[in-house]
Amino acid sequence: MGTLWTGGTIYTMREENDTVEAVYVEDGFIKMAGTEKEIRQNFDKKITREINLGEDVMYPGLVDSHLHMIGHGEKLLRLDLSKETSSEVMRERLEEKTRKIGNEEWIIGE
């Protein structure tokens, strides 16, 4: 069964500033966004929970996928030892890396 979200400001992300009155969610998936009346007509028997957002704002499906470019770039320059399970393999990887760099260069591993 599912949850009916109403009230507040519910952005759809379809286009800039597009909002709806209500959203129906079932098993973690948005099944419908529209007017509360439309949703009740389509899912009335499946609505087991109702949440009124009051003054809050809802962004359905918003995912924050970002990274810190400097940190990511630095990680690419370092020797990644995070998956090694023994000190012997780490030593081998360090020795291999040492053969590939100049005398004045540093090896940074993590």
C-alpha positions in Angstrom: 0.0 0.0 0.0 1.1 3.6 -0.3 1.5 7.1 1.1 -0.3 10.2 -0.1 1.7 13.4 0.4 -0.3 16.7 0.4 0.1 20.3 1.4 3.2 22.4 1.3 4.9 23.1 -2.1 5.6 20.0 -4.1 7.9 20.5 -7.1 7.8 18.0 -9.9 11.1 18.9 -11.6 9.4 18.5 -15.0 10.1 22.1 -15.8 11.1 25.2 -13.8 8.7 26.0 -10.9 6.3 23.2 -11.9 4.3 22.2 -8.8 1.4 19.8 -7.9 -1.0 19.5 -5.0 -0.2 15.9 -4.1 2.1 12.9 -4.7 1.2 9.2 -4.2 4.2 6.9 -3.4 4.1 3.1 -3.3 7.0 0.8 -2.4 9.4 3.7 -2.6 8.3 4.8 -6.1 6.3 7.8 -7.2 3.1 6.4 -8.8 1.4 9.7 -9.5 1.7 13.4 -9.0 -1.2 15.8 -9.6 -4.3 17.1 -7.8 -5.3 15.4 -4.5 -8.7 14.6 -6.1 -7.1 12.8 -9.1 -4.9 10.8 -6.9 -7.7 9.8 -4.5 -9.8 8.7 -7.6 -7.0 6.5 -8.8 -5.5 5.1 -5.6 -8.1 5.6 -2.8 -8.2 2.0 -1.7 -4.4 1.8 -1.7 -3.7 4.9 0.4 -2.7 3.6 3.9 -0.9 6.6 5.1 -1.3 10.4 4.6 1.3 13.1 5.2 0.5 16.8 5.2 3.6 18.8 4.5 2.1 21.9 6.0 4.6 24.7 5.1 7.4 22.4 4.0 8.7 21.8 0.5 9.0 18.5 -1.3 11.4 17.7 -4.2 10.4 14.2 -5.5 13.2 12.1 -6.8 15.9 14.7 -6.1 19.4 13.1 -5.8 22.4 15.0 -4.7 25.2 13.6 -6.8 28.2 15.8 -6.5 31.9 15.5 -5.8 34.7 17.7 -4.7 36.9 18.2 -7.8 40.1 19.0 -6.0 39.8 15.9 -3.7 38.9 13.7 -6.7 41.8 15.0 -8.7 44.2 14.5 -5.8 42.9 10.9 -5.4 43.7 10.2 -9.1 47.3 11.2 -8.5 47.8 9.0 -5.5 48.6 5.3 -5.3 45.3 3.6 -4.4 46.1 0.9 -1.8 42.6 0.7 -0.4 41.8 -2.7 -1.8 45.0 -4.4 -0.8 44.7 -7.1 1.9 48.3 -7.7 2.8 51.4 -5.7 3.6 53.4 -7.8 1.0 51.1 -6.7 -1.8 51.3 -3.1 -0.7 55.1 -3.3 -0.7 55.0 -4.8 -4.2 52.7 -2.0 -5.5 55.0 0.7 -3.9 58.1 -0.8 -5.4 56.4 -1.0 -8.8 55.4 2.6 -8.6 58.9 3.6 -7.4 60.4 2.2 -10.6 58.1 4.4 -12.7 58.9 7.8 -11.2 61.9 10.1 -11.0 64.3 10.5 -8.1 62.8 13.8 -6.9 59.2 12.7 -7.0 57.1 11.7 -4.0 54.7 8.7 -3.8 51.6 9.4 -1.9 49.5 6.3 -1.2 46.2 5.9 0.6 
